[in-house]
Amino acid sequence: MAINTFKRYEKKYKVTDKQLEEMMPTILEHMNFDKYCVGGAEYGVYNIYFDTQDSYLIRESLQKPRYKEKIRLRTYCSPAQDNDTCFLELKKKCEKIVFKRRITTTLSQAEEFLMYGTEPNFDEKDYINNQVLAEIRTFMKMYSIVPTQYISYKRFAFFGKDDSSFRMTFDRDITTRRNDLSLRYDSYGEKLLGEHERLLEIKINGAMPMWLATMLSEMGIFTTSFSKYGTAYSNKIKEDMGLVTAKSKPEQISDEGFRHAV
C-alpha cells in the first residue's frame, strides 16, 4: 500500500550540477535511488497548485506564520490522461514540522472532485484514504480554491538504506506558469533556477546523519529558504509592479477558466 501520510522536517539547499556530481559517490554509499528513478535516471514531477482568487494561501505563507497549509494535484507523467495516477496532496507546516496527507486517484476523478465536489469512491474499510479525503473536503469548504500555478521539475530522489523515511531530492529545470493550468498540457513556462542549479531538499524524521552533515559542511553548502510556489508568486508580483519584464502575460483566472483548466 502506498504511504498516504508523512510527518517530517525539511531542509533546503541550492547546489550546482558539479557539486551533485561530487556528492553522488557518498550518497550512493548510504542511500538508494527512489523507485521512480528507473535505472538511476531522473524523473518528472508535475503539479497544479490551488489557491483562492486573491492568492490568500501563498500570501499568508510568505509571511512565515507558525502554521501554514497548501493543496496541490501531482502526477509523474506529462501530459496526463484520464486514467493516469494522480495524488491530491494537502501539505501543512507547523513550526518546522511538515505534515503531508494525500489521496491516490486518477486524473479524471481528481478533476471531478475539484470541479464538482464528486468524491472518489474508496472502500469503506480504507480508513486512511477516507480520513485524508475528509481533511481535504474540510479544507475546500474553508477556502474557495481555483488552480493558480503550474510547477514542474526534473528530480533525482534517494532514500536511506538504513532508514527508508530519510529522503533526499535534487530538483532542476523548475518550470512554472500561470496559464494552461491543467496537467493535461505539456510542461513549459518560466524557469526558477539557473541552468546548472538544483534545489536539494533533505527530508528527515529526526537528526541529520553525521555523514551527510559532514559532507555538506566540508563542501560549504548551507541551508536556504526557497519555496517553489512562493518564488513563482513573488516573480509574478514583481512583473505586475514592473520590476521585471514578463515573457508572457498570465491569463486571468475565472470560474469558466477553472472549468476549462480542470
PAMI-219591 format. One record per atom (N, C-alpha, C): residue number from 1; residue in three letters; atom name; x, y, z. Coordinates in pm, whole numbers. Example, Ala and Ser with C-alpha at 12.3 -4.5 7.8 and 13.67 -1.06 7.14 Angstrom:
% residues 2
1  ala  N  1319  -569  780
1  ala  CA  1230  -450  780
1  ala  C  1320  -330  780
2  ser  N  1285  -225  708
2  ser  CA  1367  -106  714
2  ser  C  1290  3  787
This chain:
% residues 262
1  met  N  85  -121  0
1  met  CA  0  0  0
1  met  C  88  124  0
2  ala  N  53  223  -80
2  ala  CA  129  347  -85
2  ala  C  112  424  46
3  ile  N  220  492  87
3  ile  CA  214  573  208
3  ile  C  138  701  177
4  asn  N  34  728  255
4  asn  CA  -50  844  229
4  asn  C  -34  956  330
5  thr  N  46  934  435
5  thr  CA  67  1037  536
5  thr  C  216  1049  565
6  phe  N  262  1173  585
6  phe  CA  402  1198  612
6  phe  C  413  1302  725
7  lys  N  513  1286  810
7  lys  CA  546  1385  913
7  lys  C  697  1392  920
8  arg  N  754  1510  893
8  arg  CA  899  1517  885
8  arg  C  948  1662  891
9  tyr  N  1079  1675  905
9  tyr  CA  1147  1803  892
9  tyr  C  1202  1813  751
10  glu  N  1204  1934  696
10  glu  CA  1259  1953  562
10  glu  C  1362  2065  565
11  lys  N  1477  2039  507
11  lys  CA  1583  2140  495
11  lys  C  1616  2156  348
12  lys  N  1641  2281  306
12  lys  CA  1663  2309  164
12  lys  C  1799  2375  143
13  tyr  N  1858  2343  27
13  tyr  CA  1989  2395  -10
13  tyr  C  1990  2417  -161
14  lys  N  2072  2509  -208
14  lys  CA  2097  2524  -351
14  lys  C  2235  2468  -381
15  val  N  2241  2381  -481
15  val  CA  2368  2321  -521
15  val  C  2382  2329  -672
16  thr  N  2503  2307  -719
16  thr  CA  2529  2307  -863
16  thr  C  2537  2164  -914
17  asp  N  2532  2148  -1045
17  asp  CA  2548  2016  -1105
17  asp  C  2683  1955  -1064
18  lys  N  2787  2038  -1060
18  lys  CA  2920  1989  -1024
18  lys  C  2922  1939  -880
19  gln  N  2855  2012  -790
19  gln  CA  2850  1968  -651
19  gln  C  2775  1836  -637
20  leu  N  2667  1821  -711
20  leu  CA  2593  1695  -708
20  leu  C  2682  1580  -755
21  glu  N  2758  1604  -861
21  glu  CA  2848  1501  -913
21  glu  C  2950  1460  -806
22  glu  N  3000  1557  -731
22  glu  CA  3097  1529  -625
22  glu  C  3032  1454  -508
23  met  N  2905  1482  -482
23  met  CA  2835  1422  -370
23  met  C  2786  1280  -399
24  met  N  2767  1248  -526
24  met  CA  2698  1125  -563
24  met  C  2763  998  -507
25  pro  N  2897  980  -511
25  pro  CA  2953  856  -457
25  pro  C  2920  836  -309
26  thr  N  2926  944  -230
26  thr  CA  2894  933  -88
26  thr  C  2746  905  -67
27  ile  N  2661  972  -145
27  ile  CA  2516  949  -134
27  ile  C  2483  803  -161
28  leu  N  2539  748  -269
28  leu  CA  2507  611  -308
28  leu  C  2565  508  -210
29  glu  N  2662  549  -131
29  glu  CA  2716  460  -27
29  glu  C  2614  439  85
30  his  N  2529  542  107
30  his  CA  2437  538  220
30  his  C  2289  533  179
31  met  N  2261  555  50
31  met  CA  2123  567  7
31  met  C  2099  492  -123
32  asn  N  1971  462  -150
32  asn  CA  1929  400  -275
32  asn  C  1847  498  -357
33  phe  N  1843  476  -488
33  phe  CA  1757  557  -573
33  phe  C  1610  529  -541
34  asp  N  1528  631  -551
34  asp  CA  1384  616  -540
34  asp  C  1333  526  -652
35  lys  N  1217  464  -631
35  lys  CA  1162  372  -732
35  lys  C  1132  441  -864
36  tyr  N  1108  572  -862
36  tyr  CA  1078  644  -986
36  tyr  C  1205  671  -1067
37  cys  N  1322  663  -1004
37  cys  CA  1449  683  -1076
37  cys  C  1490  552  -1142
38  val  N  1418  515  -1242
38  val  CA  1442  387  -1310
38  val  C  1580  387  -1374
39  gly  N  1663  290  -1335
39  gly  CA  1798  283  -1390
39  gly  C  1886  399  -1348
40  gly  N  1850  466  -1237
40  gly  CA  1929  580  -1190
40  gly  C  1906  707  -1268
41  ala  N  1796  713  -1343
41  ala  CA  1765  832  -1424
41  ala  C  1671  926  -1349
42  glu  N  1673  1052  -1386
42  glu  CA  1579  1149  -1331
42  glu  C  1437  1116  -1375
43  tyr  N  1341  1170  -1303
43  tyr  CA  1202  1158  -1345
43  tyr  C  1134  1294  -1332
44  gly  N  1020  1308  -1398
44  gly  CA  948  1434  -1396
44  gly  C  842  1437  -1287
45  val  N  824  1554  -1227
45  val  CA  718  1578  -1129
45  val  C  638  1697  -1179
46  tyr  N  504  1681  -1186
46  tyr  CA  418  1783  -1246
46  tyr  C  305  1816  -1148
47  asn  N  289  1945  -1119
47  asn  CA  196  1988  -1015
47  asn  C  108  2104  -1060
48  ile  N  -16  2103  -1010
48  ile  CA  -101  2220  -1014
48  ile  C  -128  2261  -869
49  tyr  N  -94  2385  -835
49  tyr  CA  -122  2438  -702
49  tyr  C  -254  2513  -705
50  phe  N  -329  2501  -596
50  phe  CA  -459  2566  -584
50  phe  C  -455  2671  -475
51  asp  N  -530  2778  -496
51  asp  CA  -532  2888  -401
51  asp  C  -664  2962  -419
52  thr  N  -686  3064  -339
52  thr  CA  -804  3147  -358
52  thr  C  -781  3243  -474
53  gln  N  -887  3308  -517
53  gln  CA  -874  3404  -628
53  gln  C  -774  3514  -596
54  asp  N  -766  3553  -470
54  asp  CA  -674  3661  -432
54  asp  C  -543  3608  -374
55  ser  N  -514  3479  -398
55  ser  CA  -388  3417  -357
55  ser  C  -364  3427  -206
56  tyr  N  -469  3408  -130
56  tyr  CA  -459  3422  16
56  tyr  C  -360  3323  76
57  leu  N  -364  3198  33
57  leu  CA  -281  3095  94
57  leu  C  -132  3123  77
58  ile  N  -91  3160  -44
58  ile  CA  52  3186  -65
58  ile  C  92  3318  -2
59  arg  N  4  3417  1
59  arg  CA  38  3543  67
59  arg  C  61  3521  216
60  glu  N  -24  3439  277
60  glu  CA  -6  3407  419
60  glu  C  123  3328  440
61  ser  N  151  3235  351
61  ser  CA  270  3152  365
61  ser  C  397  3235  360
62  leu  N  400  3336  274
62  leu  CA  520  3419  260
62  leu  C  545  3507  382
63  gln  N  445  3520  469
63  gln  CA  463  3594  594
63  gln  C  531  3508  701
64  lys  N  558  3381  665
64  lys  CA  624  3286  754
64  lys  C  552  3270  888
65  pro  N  424  3235  885
65  pro  CA  349  3214  1009
65  pro  C  391  3083  1075
66  arg  N  349  3062  1198
66  arg  CA  381  2938  1268
66  arg  C  312  2818  1201
67  tyr  N  195  2843  1142
67  tyr  CA  120  2736  1077
67  tyr  C  79  2781  937
68  lys  N  97  2695  839
68  lys  CA  53  2727  704
68  lys  C  17  2597  633
69  glu  N  -62  2610  525
69  glu  CA  -106  2492  452
69  glu  C  -125  2525  305
70  lys  N  -118  2422  222
70  lys  CA  -140  2438  79
70  lys  C  -191  2308  22
71  ile  N  -247  2316  -97
71  ile  CA  -303  2198  -162
71  ile  C  -257  2196  -308
72  arg  N  -227  2075  -356
72  arg  CA  -180  2063  -494
72  arg  C  -221  1928  -551
73  leu  N  -223  1921  -683
73  leu  CA  -250  1797  -756
73  leu  C  -123  1760  -829
74  arg  N  -77  1636  -811
74  arg  CA  53  1595  -864
74  arg  C  41  1466  -945
75  thr  N  124  1460  -1050
75  thr  CA  139  1337  -1126
75  thr  C  284  1323  -1168
76  tyr  N  319  1204  -1217
76  tyr  CA  456  1180  -1260
76  tyr  C  465  1153  -1410
77  cys  N  364  1195  -1483
77  cys  CA  368  1182  -1628
77  cys  C  312  1309  -1690
78  ser  N  359  1340  -1811
78  ser  CA  312  1462  -1877
78  ser  C  316  1442  -2028
79  pro  N  207  1483  -2096
79  pro  CA  79  1529  -2039
79  pro  C  1  1411  -1983
80  ala  N  -77  1435  -1879
80  ala  CA  -153  1329  -1813
80  ala  C  -286  1306  -1885
81  gln  N  -334  1181  -1876
81  gln  CA  -462  1143  -1937
81  gln  C  -560  1100  -1828
82  asp  N  -684  1074  -1867
82  asp  CA  -792  1043  -1773
82  asp  C  -755  943  -1665
83  asn  N  -698  830  -1703
83  asn  CA  -675  720  -1610
83  asn  C  -536  719  -1548
84  asp  N  -457  822  -1573
84  asp  CA  -325  829  -1512
84  asp  C  -336  855  -1363
85  thr  N  -246  796  -1285
85  thr  CA  -247  811  -1140
85  thr  C  -207  952  -1100
86  cys  N  -286  1010  -1010
86  cys  CA  -258  1144  -956
86  cys  C  -265  1138  -804
87  phe  N  -201  1235  -742
87  phe  CA  -203  1247  -597
87  phe  C  -254  1386  -560
88  leu  N  -365  1389  -487
88  leu  CA  -417  1516  -436
88  leu  C  -363  1532  -296
89  glu  N  -278  1632  -275
89  glu  CA  -199  1643  -154
89  glu  C  -233  1768  -74
90  leu  N  -248  1749  54
90  leu  CA  -267  1859  148
90  leu  C  -141  1865  233
91  lys  N  -69  1976  223
91  lys  CA  59  1988  293
91  lys  C  48  2098  398
92  lys  N  84  2064  521
92  lys  CA  77  2158  632
92  lys  C  214  2169  698
93  lys  N  245  2288  750
93  lys  CA  370  2307  822
93  lys  C  341  2381  950
94  cys  N  377  2321  1062
94  cys  CA  358  2381  1193
94  cys  C  495  2391  1259
95  glu  N  536  2516  1290
95  glu  CA  672  2540  1333
95  glu  C  764  2488  1223
96  lys  N  849  2391  1250
96  lys  CA  939  2339  1147
96  lys  C  902  2199  1101
97  ile  N  790  2150  1149
97  ile  CA  750  2014  1115
97  ile  C  651  2015  999
98  val  N  677  1933  898
98  val  CA  593  1925  780
98  val  C  505  1802  788
99  phe  N  376  1820  764
99  phe  CA  280  1710  759
99  phe  C  222  1707  617
100  lys  N  228  1591  554
100  lys  CA  171  1579  420
100  lys  C  73  1464  418
101  arg  N  -47  1492  369
101  arg  CA  -154  1392  358
101  arg  C  -199  1391  213
102  arg  N  -222  1272  159
102  arg  CA  -263  1268  19
102  arg  C  -351  1147  -11
103  ile  N  -433  1164  -113
103  ile  CA  -511  1053  -164
103  ile  C  -461  1020  -305
104  thr  N  -471  893  -339
104  thr  CA  -430  847  -471
104  thr  C  -555  821  -554
105  thr  N  -558  880  -672
105  thr  CA  -676  866  -757
105  thr  C  -633  881  -902
106  thr  N  -728  889  -993
106  thr  CA  -697  915  -1133
106  thr  C  -716  1063  -1163
107  leu  N  -662  1107  -1275
107  leu  CA  -676  1247  -1312
107  leu  C  -823  1285  -1327
108  ser  N  -901  1202  -1396
108  ser  CA  -1042  1237  -1417
108  ser  C  -1119  1243  -1286
109  gln  N  -1090  1151  -1192
109  gln  CA  -1158  1153  -1062
109  gln  C  -1118  1277  -982
110  ala  N  -990  1312  -987
110  ala  CA  -944  1431  -916
110  ala  C  -1010  1557  -972
111  glu  N  -1022  1564  -1102
111  glu  CA  -1086  1680  -1165
111  glu  C  -1233  1689  -1126
112  glu  N  -1302  1576  -1124
112  glu  CA  -1444  1576  -1085
112  glu  C  -1460  1623  -941
113  phe  N  -1369  1583  -855
113  phe  CA  -1374  1623  -714
113  phe  C  -1347  1773  -700
114  leu  N  -1244  1821  -766
114  leu  CA  -1206  1962  -752
114  leu  C  -1306  2055  -818
115  met  N  -1367  2012  -926
115  met  CA  -1457  2099  -1001
115  met  C  -1601  2090  -951
116  tyr  N  -1647  1968  -922
116  tyr  CA  -1789  1950  -890
116  tyr  C  -1813  1894  -749
117  gly  N  -1706  1857  -679
117  gly  CA  -1722  1801  -546
117  gly  C  -1757  1653  -546
118  thr  N  -1748  1588  -663
118  thr  CA  -1776  1445  -671
118  thr  C  -1658  1367  -616
119  glu  N  -1676  1302  -503
119  glu  CA  -1564  1241  -432
119  glu  C  -1526  1105  -491
120  pro  N  -1395  1074  -491
120  pro  CA  -1352  940  -531
120  pro  C  -1416  835  -440
121  asn  N  -1447  721  -495
121  asn  CA  -1518  617  -420
121  asn  C  -1420  517  -361
122  phe  N  -1377  541  -237
122  phe  CA  -1287  450  -169
122  phe  C  -1368  347  -90
123  asp  N  -1313  229  -77
123  asp  CA  -1375  126  6
123  asp  C  -1391  178  148
124  glu  N  -1503  148  214
124  glu  CA  -1528  199  348
124  glu  C  -1425  150  450
125  lys  N  -1356  39  418
125  lys  CA  -1252  -12  507
125  lys  C  -1118  57  484
126  asp  N  -1111  138  379
126  asp  CA  -987  212  350
126  asp  C  -984  336  438
127  tyr  N  -951  317  564
127  tyr  CA  -962  423  664
127  tyr  C  -873  543  631
128  ile  N  -750  517  591
128  ile  CA  -655  627  570
128  ile  C  -701  717  456
129  asn  N  -732  658  339
129  asn  CA  -776  740  226
129  asn  C  -904  817  259
130  asn  N  -997  754  329
130  asn  CA  -1121  823  365
130  asn  C  -1097  935  465
131  gln  N  -1003  914  558
131  gln  CA  -970  1018  655
131  gln  C  -905  1138  587
132  val  N  -811  1110  497
132  val  CA  -745  1219  424
132  val  C  -845  1291  335
133  leu  N  -934  1216  272
133  leu  CA  -1037  1276  189
133  leu  C  -1124  1371  271
134  ala  N  -1157  1333  394
134  ala  CA  -1236  1419  482
134  ala  C  -1161  1548  515
135  glu  N  -1029  1538  535
135  glu  CA  -949  1657  564
135  glu  C  -945  1751  443
136  ile  N  -930  1694  325
136  ile  CA  -927  1776  204
136  ile  C  -1064  1840  181
137  arg  N  -1170  1765  207
137  arg  CA  -1305  1819  193
137  arg  C  -1325  1940  285
138  thr  N  -1278  1929  408
138  thr  CA  -1288  2040  503
138  thr  C  -1209  2161  455
139  phe  N  -1089  2135  404
139  phe  CA  -1005  2242  350
139  phe  C  -1077  2315  237
140  met  N  -1140  2240  149
140  met  CA  -1207  2300  35
140  met  C  -1331  2379  76
141  lys  N  -1391  2342  189
141  lys  CA  -1505  2420  240
141  lys  C  -1459  2552  302
142  met  N  -1339  2551  357
142  met  CA  -1284  2672  419
142  met  C  -1239  2775  316
143  tyr  N  -1186  2724  204
143  tyr  CA  -1131  2813  101
143  tyr  C  -1196  2782  -34
144  ser  N  -1234  2885  -103
144  ser  CA  -1288  2868  -237
144  ser  C  -1169  2868  -333
145  ile  N  -1120  2749  -364
145  ile  CA  -994  2739  -436
145  ile  C  -1012  2725  -587
146  val  N  -913  2773  -658
146  val  CA  -905  2761  -804
146  val  C  -760  2725  -836
147  pro  N  -733  2669  -953
147  pro  CA  -593  2644  -992
147  pro  C  -522  2776  -1017
148  thr  N  -404  2792  -960
148  thr  CA  -333  2920  -974
148  thr  C  -191  2908  -1027
149  gln  N  -127  2792  -1012
149  gln  CA  13  2784  -1052
149  gln  C  47  2643  -1100
150  tyr  N  113  2635  -1215
150  tyr  CA  170  2510  -1264
150  tyr  C  318  2510  -1230
151  ile  N  367  2399  -1174
151  ile  CA  510  2387  -1144
151  ile  C  554  2244  -1176
152  ser  N  660  2232  -1255
152  ser  CA  717  2101  -1286
152  ser  C  867  2107  -1269
153  tyr  N  930  1990  -1257
153  tyr  CA  1075  1984  -1245
153  tyr  C  1122  1842  -1270
154  lys  N  1252  1830  -1293
154  lys  CA  1317  1701  -1307
154  lys  C  1384  1669  -1174
155  arg  N  1374  1544  -1129
155  arg  CA  1417  1510  -993
155  arg  C  1501  1382  -988
156  phe  N  1611  1391  -911
156  phe  CA  1679  1274  -858
156  phe  C  1629  1258  -715
157  ala  N  1594  1135  -675
157  ala  CA  1545  1113  -539
157  ala  C  1611  988  -481
158  phe  N  1641  995  -351
158  phe  CA  1708  886  -282
158  phe  C  1640  862  -147
159  phe  N  1650  738  -97
159  phe  CA  1604  709  39
159  phe  C  1712  628  111
160  gly  N  1717  642  242
160  gly  CA  1823  581  320
160  gly  C  1821  430  318
161  lys  N  1939  370  314
161  lys  CA  1948  224  318
161  lys  C  1908  171  454
162  asp  N  1940  245  560
162  asp  CA  1908  202  696
162  asp  C  1776  260  746
163  asp  N  1728  366  682
163  asp  CA  1605  432  724
163  asp  C  1533  482  600
164  ser  N  1432  411  556
164  ser  CA  1364  445  430
164  ser  C  1285  575  439
165  ser  N  1260  625  562
165  ser  CA  1188  752  576
165  ser  C  1280  872  552
166  phe  N  1411  849  553
166  phe  CA  1509  954  525
166  phe  C  1524  968  374
167  arg  N  1494  1088  323
167  arg  CA  1494  1110  178
167  arg  C  1575  1234  140
168  met  N  1630  1229  20
168  met  CA  1695  1345  -40
168  met  C  1647  1358  -183
169  thr  N  1618  1480  -225
169  thr  CA  1577  1504  -363
169  thr  C  1658  1620  -420
170  phe  N  1691  1610  -548
170  phe  CA  1761  1716  -620
170  phe  C  1673  1755  -739
171  asp  N  1624  1877  -741
171  asp  CA  1533  1923  -846
171  asp  C  1602  2025  -936
172  arg  N  1586  2009  -1065
172  arg  CA  1637  2106  -1163
172  arg  C  1528  2137  -1264
173  asp  N  1556  2232  -1352
173  asp  CA  1462  2270  -1458
173  asp  C  1324  2298  -1398
174  ile  N  1321  2373  -1288
174  ile  CA  1194  2407  -1223
174  ile  C  1121  2507  -1313
175  thr  N  1006  2465  -1363
175  thr  CA  932  2537  -1465
175  thr  C  795  2577  -1411
176  thr  N  756  2702  -1435
176  thr  CA  630  2750  -1378
176  thr  C  554  2838  -1476
177  arg  N  424  2837  -1464
177  arg  CA  339  2925  -1544
177  arg  C  206  2945  -1471
178  arg  N  132  3048  -1512
178  arg  CA  2  3078  -1451
178  arg  C  -110  3073  -1556
179  asn  N  -84  3009  -1668
179  asn  CA  -188  2982  -1767
179  asn  C  -180  2834  -1804
180  asp  N  -280  2786  -1881
180  asp  CA  -287  2642  -1913
180  asp  C  -273  2560  -1785
181  leu  N  -358  2589  -1688
181  leu  CA  -345  2529  -1555
181  leu  C  -414  2394  -1549
182  ser  N  -354  2300  -1617
182  ser  CA  -403  2163  -1619
182  ser  C  -286  2069  -1641
183  leu  N  -291  1951  -1582
183  leu  CA  -187  1851  -1603
183  leu  C  -202  1784  -1740
184  arg  N  -305  1821  -1812
184  arg  CA  -326  1766  -1946
184  arg  C  -239  1837  -2050
185  tyr  N  -174  1947  -2012
185  tyr  CA  -85  2019  -2102
185  tyr  C  59  1978  -2078
186  asp  N  143  1990  -2182
186  asp  CA  286  1964  -2167
186  asp  C  350  2066  -2074
187  ser  N  469  2033  -2026
187  ser  CA  544  2123  -1939
187  ser  C  610  2233  -2022
188  tyr  N  583  2358  -1985
188  tyr  CA  652  2473  -2044
188  tyr  C  632  2591  -1950
189  gly  N  715  2693  -1963
189  gly  CA  698  2812  -1882
189  gly  C  830  2876  -1842
190  glu  N  826  2960  -1739
190  glu  CA  943  3031  -1687
190  glu  C  1028  2937  -1602
191  lys  N  1158  2966  -1594
191  lys  CA  1249  2888  -1512
191  lys  C  1280  2963  -1382
192  leu  N  1285  2887  -1272
192  leu  CA  1308  2949  -1141
192  leu  C  1452  2942  -1096
193  leu  N  1532  2853  -1156
193  leu  CA  1673  2839  -1118
193  leu  C  1760  2855  -1242
194  gly  N  1890  2877  -1217
194  gly  CA  1985  2885  -1326
194  gly  C  2002  2751  -1395
195  glu  N  2066  2752  -1510
195  glu  CA  2077  2632  -1593
195  glu  C  2146  2517  -1521
196  his  N  2245  2547  -1438
196  his  CA  2322  2441  -1371
196  his  C  2295  2438  -1221
197  glu  N  2183  2493  -1178
197  glu  CA  2147  2492  -1036
197  glu  C  2044  2384  -1007
198  arg  N  2047  2335  -884
198  arg  CA  1950  2238  -836
198  arg  C  1907  2275  -695
199  leu  N  1784  2241  -664
199  leu  CA  1734  2258  -528
199  leu  C  1743  2123  -458
200  leu  N  1821  2119  -351
200  leu  CA  1835  1999  -270
200  leu  C  1740  2010  -150
201  glu  N  1659  1907  -131
201  glu  CA  1573  1901  -13
201  glu  C  1606  1774  64
202  ile  N  1633  1791  193
202  ile  CA  1660  1680  282
202  ile  C  1539  1664  373
203  lys  N  1482  1544  376
203  lys  CA  1357  1518  446
203  lys  C  1383  1409  551
204  ile  N  1376  1449  677
204  ile  CA  1415  1360  785
204  ile  C  1313  1363  898
205  asn  N  1308  1255  974
205  asn  CA  1219  1248  1090
205  asn  C  1287  1298  1216
206  gly  N  1421  1296  1217
206  gly  CA  1494  1338  1335
206  gly  C  1622  1408  1298
207  ala  N  1734  1369  1362
207  ala  CA  1862  1433  1337
207  ala  C  1918  1392  1201
208  met  N  1994  1484  1139
208  met  CA  2059  1454  1012
208  met  C  2173  1356  1035
209  pro  N  2190  1256  949
209  pro  CA  2303  1163  963
209  pro  C  2437  1236  963
210  met  N  2529  1188  1043
210  met  CA  2659  1255  1056
210  met  C  2734  1262  925
211  trp  N  2726  1155  844
211  trp  CA  2799  1156  717
211  trp  C  2751  1268  626
212  leu  N  2619  1296  630
212  leu  CA  2563  1399  545
212  leu  C  2597  1538  598
213  ala  N  2586  1558  728
213  ala  CA  2621  1687  788
213  ala  C  2767  1721  761
214  thr  N  2853  1621  772
214  thr  CA  2996  1642  747
214  thr  C  3021  1679  602
215  met  N  2958  1607  511
215  met  CA  2977  1634  368
215  met  C  2932  1775  331
216  leu  N  2816  1816  378
216  leu  CA  2765  1949  346
216  leu  C  2856  2057  403
217  ser  N  2904  2036  526
217  ser  CA  2992  2134  589
217  ser  C  3124  2147  512
218  glu  N  3183  2035  477
218  glu  CA  3310  2036  405
218  glu  C  3298  2100  268
219  met  N  3182  2089  206
219  met  CA  3160  2147  73
219  met  C  3109  2291  79
220  gly  N  3086  2342  199
220  gly  CA  3038  2480  213
220  gly  C  2897  2499  163
221  ile  N  2812  2398  182
221  ile  CA  2672  2404  139
221  ile  C  2585  2431  261
222  phe  N  2512  2542  259
222  phe  CA  2435  2583  375
222  phe  C  2286  2597  341
223  thr  N  2202  2589  442
223  thr  CA  2057  2593  421
223  thr  C  2014  2725  357
224  thr  N  1905  2719  284
224  thr  CA  1847  2837  221
224  thr  C  1696  2832  237
225  ser  N  1632  2943  219
225  ser  CA  1486  2949  221
225  ser  C  1439  2962  77
226  phe  N  1372  2859  27
226  phe  CA  1328  2860  -113
226  phe  C  1200  2779  -125
227  ser  N  1093  2845  -165
227  ser  CA  965  2781  -192
227  ser  C  937  2793  -341
228  lys  N  911  2681  -406
228  lys  CA  882  2687  -550
228  lys  C  761  2775  -577
229  tyr  N  652  2747  -508
229  tyr  CA  529  2825  -530
229  tyr  C  550  2969  -483
230  gly  N  617  2987  -369
230  gly  CA  640  3122  -318
230  gly  C  725  3204  -412
231  thr  N  831  3143  -468
231  thr  CA  917  3215  -562
231  thr  C  841  3250  -690
232  ala  N  762  3155  -739
232  ala  CA  683  3181  -860
232  ala  C  586  3296  -837
233  tyr  N  520  3297  -721
233  tyr  CA  425  3404  -691
233  tyr  C  497  3538  -675
234  ser  N  612  3538  -608
234  ser  CA  688  3662  -590
234  ser  C  732  3719  -725
235  asn  N  771  3630  -818
235  asn  CA  809  3676  -951
235  asn  C  691  3740  -1023
236  lys  N  570  3683  -1001
236  lys  CA  451  3741  -1062
236  lys  C  427  3882  -1009
237  ile  N  441  3900  -879
237  ile  CA  421  4032  -819
237  ile  C  521  4132  -875
238  lys  N  646  4090  -891
238  lys  CA  748  4178  -948
238  lys  C  712  4217  -1090
239  glu  N  658  4122  -1166
239  glu  CA  615  4153  -1303
239  glu  C  501  4253  -1301
240  asp  N  405  4231  -1211
240  asp  CA  291  4322  -1202
240  asp  C  333  4463  -1164
241  met  N  440  4473  -1084
241  met  CA  490  4604  -1040
241  met  C  586  4666  -1141
242  gly  N  616  4592  -1247
242  gly  CA  706  4643  -1349
242  gly  C  852  4635  -1313
243  leu  N  884  4554  -1209
243  leu  CA  1023  4542  -1166
243  leu  C  1101  4447  -1257
244  val  N  1030  4355  -1322
244  val  CA  1090  4268  -1422
244  val  C  993  4261  -1539
245  thr  N  1043  4217  -1652
245  thr  CA  960  4207  -1771
245  thr  C  906  4067  -1785
246  ala  N  776  4054  -1795
246  ala  CA  714  3922  -1812
246  ala  C  736  3875  -1955
247  lys  N  765  3747  -1972
247  lys  CA  781  3690  -2106
247  lys  C  646  3664  -2172
248  ser  N  548  3639  -2088
248  ser  CA  413  3620  -2139
248  ser  C  314  3660  -2032
249  lys  N  205  3721  -2068
249  lys  CA  107  3769  -1973
249  lys  C  19  3654  -1925
250  pro  N  18  3626  -1792
250  pro  CA  -68  3519  -1741
250  pro  C  -215  3549  -1766
251  glu  N  -291  3444  -1786
251  glu  CA  -434  3460  -1808
251  glu  C  -505  3489  -1676
252  gln  N  -612  3569  -1682
252  gln  CA  -695  3592  -1564
252  gln  C  -774  3466  -1532
253  ile  N  -770  3425  -1407
253  ile  CA  -841  3304  -1365
253  ile  C  -986  3340  -1335
254  ser  N  -1077  3270  -1396
254  ser  CA  -1220  3293  -1373
254  ser  C  -1286  3159  -1348
255  asp  N  -1415  3161  -1312
255  asp  CA  -1487  3036  -1292
255  asp  C  -1486  2952  -1419
256  glu  N  -1504  3019  -1532
256  glu  CA  -1504  2947  -1658
256  glu  C  -1364  2893  -1688
257  gly  N  -1262  2974  -1655
257  gly  CA  -1125  2930  -1675
257  gly  C  -1092  2811  -1589
258  phe  N  -1149  2809  -1469
258  phe  CA  -1127  2696  -1378
258  phe  C  -1185  2569  -1438
259  arg  N  -1305  2578  -1492
259  arg  CA  -1368  2460  -1550
259  arg  C  -1287  2409  -1668
260  his  N  -1233  2505  -1747
260  his  CA  -1153  2465  -1863
260  his  C  -1022  2401  -1817
261  ala  N  -962  2458  -1711
261  ala  CA  -832  2411  -1667
261  ala  C  -839  2271  -1609
262  val  N  -943  2243  -1531
262  val  CA  -953  2111  -1470
262  val  C  -1062  2026  -1532
